[in-house]
Amino acid sequence: MSQAWTVDRISGIAEHQTGLTLAFTESHGQVQQITPRHVPKGMDSLKMVRLIREGMEAIESGLGNAASRSSRPVGDVSSATKPVVVKRKRRFAPKVE
């Protein structure tokens, strides 16, 4: 994945180099909710799902590091623990074209 994600823990935003942005909330160092925002036009839905999964791993990797208080690129997260997905009722679906 080599430096593809930038995680800003303070504002709760993770941004991929393609422009896909994930907003997240955390509590006690655990990710509580992730919401995709700014999905690039024409992005394949399978690619979007893969990037969201990578983003979750990058966010969790950043939360585990005390130095992640400011924006910083996140490197390879292949050794990160498997993310826990919390199913929540959706109010709306992200617009995918």
C-alpha positions in Angstrom: 0.0 0.0 0.0 3.1 2.3 0.3 2.0 5.7 1.7 -1.4 5.7 0.0 -3.3 6.9 3.1 -3.0 10.0 5.2 -4.7 9.7 8.6 -5.6 12.8 10.6 -6.7 11.5 14.0 -7.6 14.9 15.4 -10.2 15.7 12.7 -11.2 12.1 12.2 -10.4 12.0 8.5 -8.4 9.5 6.4 -7.7 10.4 2.8 -6.4 8.1 0.0 -4.3 9.4 -2.9 -7.2 8.7 -5.3 -9.3 11.3 -3.4 -11.5 8.8 -1.5 -12.0 10.2 2.0 -13.2 8.4 5.1 -14.6 10.1 8.1 -14.2 8.2 11.4 -15.0 8.4 15.1 -13.1 6.7 17.8 -13.6 6.0 21.5 -10.9 4.7 23.8 -8.6 4.1 20.9 -11.1 1.9 19.0 -12.8 2.9 15.7 -16.5 3.2 16.3 -17.8 4.3 12.9 -16.4 4.9 9.4 -18.3 6.9 6.7 -17.0 7.1 3.1 -17.0 10.7 1.7 -15.8 12.2 -1.5 -16.0 9.1 -3.6 -14.3 9.8 -6.9 -16.6 9.7 -9.9 -16.4 6.5 -11.9 -14.7 4.5 -9.2 -15.5 0.8 -9.5 -17.5 -0.4 -6.4 -15.2 -3.3 -5.8 -12.2 -0.9 -5.8 -14.1 1.3 -3.4 -14.8 -1.6 -1.0 -11.1 -2.6 -1.2 -10.0 0.9 -0.4 -12.4 1.3 2.5 -11.0 -1.9 4.0 -7.4 -0.6 3.5 -8.5 2.7 5.0 -9.9 0.9 8.1 -6.6 -0.9 8.6 -4.6 2.4 8.1 -6.9 4.2 10.6 -6.5 1.4 13.2 -2.8 1.3 12.6 -2.7 5.1 13.2 -4.8 4.8 16.4 -2.4 2.3 17.8 0.5 4.7 17.6 0.7 7.6 20.0 2.6 9.7 17.4 -0.5 9.7 15.2 -1.9 12.8 16.8 -1.3 14.9 13.6 -1.6 14.2 9.9 0.9 11.7 8.7 1.1 9.1 5.9 0.5 5.6 7.0 2.7 2.8 5.5 2.2 -0.9 5.1 -0.4 -2.2 7.5 -0.2 -5.9 6.5 0.8 -6.8 10.1 -2.2 -4.9 11.6 -4.9 -6.8 13.4 -8.0 -7.7 11.5 -10.6 -4.9 11.8 -13.8 -5.4 13.6 -16.8 -4.3 11.5 -19.8 -2.9 13.4 -23.0 -3.0 11.5 -25.1 0.1 11.9 -28.4 1.2 10.4 -27.7 3.4 7.4 -29.6 6.6 6.9 -28.5 6.9 3.3 -26.2 5.1 0.9 -23.1 6.9 -0.6 -23.6 8.0 -4.2 -21.6 5.7 -6.5 -21.6 6.3 -10.1 
